[in-house]
Structure formats: C-alpha cells, structure tokens
Amino acid sequence: MHELQVNVRFGETDALGHINNTSYFIYLEEARVKYFETLGYSMDVKKWPFILASTKCDFLSQGYFNQILTIKTWVSRVGGKSFQLDHEIVCSQTNEVIARGHAIVVYFDFNKQESATIPDLLREGLRQNLIE
C-alpha cells in the first residue's frame, strides 16, 4: 500500500470551513501520480501511458484547514488493459477515514489514440500491490 501525506491548505476549503469537494480529487490525483512514480513512471508527458477512465469519491466526514491527511492507495483489480486503484483519505490527527475513492486507469497508446495491453513488467508491479 502506498501512502502520501498532504497538509490541507486554506485555499482548499470552502465558505463552510471544510475541505471543498473538488480538493479531494486533487489529493487522489497526487496520490496516483506518486504511486506511478514508485512503479518507475515519471511525469514526462511524452512518455505518459495512462489515461483516467473513471474516478469516484465518497465523502464520509468533514476535513478542515491545516489537518494532515494520509492518502492510502492500493491496487484492487488488474485487467488486460486497465486496472483499478482504491484510496482512503485518513485524518492523521484522529485516524478517522474521511473519504474513500477509486479510479479506473487505462493503459493508453497516445500515438494510436487507443487502449493497449498492460505490459508484463507493469502488470507484475501492479499485482505486487494488489489488495482484494
């Protein structure tokens, strides 16, 4: 399981004083990118092989400015051309899960503009992090 910590910035909150719902998707994106880096993929957009097909976030509790959040990321499914990452966002101070999300990521050939079969090396890395 991959973990990333973020500190909630004031600009990520809304008029009600809690984390704005759009900020959670930014946290999940950052967690995905950092996870891909652990698999050996850099943010070089000329070599980037992933496209986001779907993402979802369920808000379980409120988060607030200046909290430290831990975003936990793991692989929950590996298919032929896509895989699913699941996430939990936990308030580090209270250990409360405040949100859960998932993303379906497609291995994509941008030159051909079509999905492609996940290479064996990537498939092996994903399966090492598979939690069903």
N, C-alpha and C positions, 0 to 999 in steps of 0.2 A: 504494500500500500504506500502510495506517495503522499507526503504531507507538505503543505505550504502554509506559511503564516502571513496574514495581512493585518495591518492596523487600519481600522475604519477612519477615513478622513472626513472632515466636516462637510466637504462638498459632495460626499456620497450619501448624505442624509437628506431628508425632505422636511417640509414645513411641520410635520407631526413629530419630528425629532428622532425618527428611527431610520434605519438604512432604507434608502429608496429601492424599490423592487428591481429596477434596471441595474443597480450596482451588483446584485448577486450574480448576474450573468457575466459581468466583467470579472468578478472573482473566479467564476468557474472557467472562463476562458484562460485566465492567467494560470490556473492550476493545470489545465490541459496542456498548454504550451510548455510549462516547466516539466510536466510528465514526459512529453515527447522528447524534450532535451535529454532526459535520463535514458531514453532509448537510442540516443545518438543522432537525433534530427535537430538541425539548427533552424533558426528563423530566416534563413536565406530564402526569400520568396521565389527565386528562380529554381530552387530545388524542393520546394514545399510540396509534399504528396498527399495532403489531407484536405478534405472538404467536410464541413459540418452539414449533416442532413437533417438533424432534429436535435432540439435541446428543450429541456423542461426543468422547472424549479418549483418545488413545493415549499411554501413559507410556513414554518411550524411555530415560530416565536419571533419576537422583535429583537433586532440588534441595534446598537447605538454607537454614536460617535466615540472614538478613541478606544473601543473594545479591540482586543486582539482576537482574530478569528483564525482557526485552523481549518483549512480545506483539505479533506481527505479524498483521495482519488484512487480508484481501482478499476480493473477490467472485469466486466460481468458477462461479456459474451464476445466470442470471436467467430465471425462468419468467413465466407470466401472473399468478399470484397469490402466488408465493413466490420466494425466492432463497436461495442458499447462501453462507455466509461460511466461509472456511477460516482457520485460525490456526496459527502456530508460536510456541512459547514457547522463548526462547533465553536461556541464562545469559549475561549481558553480560560477565562476567569471563573466561569461557572460550570464548565464541562457540559453545558446544555447544547443539544443539537438544535440549531435554529432554522436550518433549511436542508433539504435533500434535493438532489438533481441528478439528471443523467443526460448524456449526449450520445448520439449515434454519429460515428465518424466513418466516412467512406475513403478508402484509398483511391486516389484520383490521378489520372494522367491529364494534366492541363494542356499538353500539346495536342492530344487527340480529343480533349473535352469529353472524356468518358471514364467511368469507374474502371478499376483494374484489380486484378487478383493481388491480394496481400502477399508480399514476398516472404519466403520461408524464414529469413532472419528476423523480420518484424513479427511474424506470427509466433515465433519462438519466444521473443521478448514479451509479447502480449500475454501469452499463455503462462509465463512465469509469474505474472501479476494477476492471474485470473482468480477471482473470488466469486463463487456462485451463490 
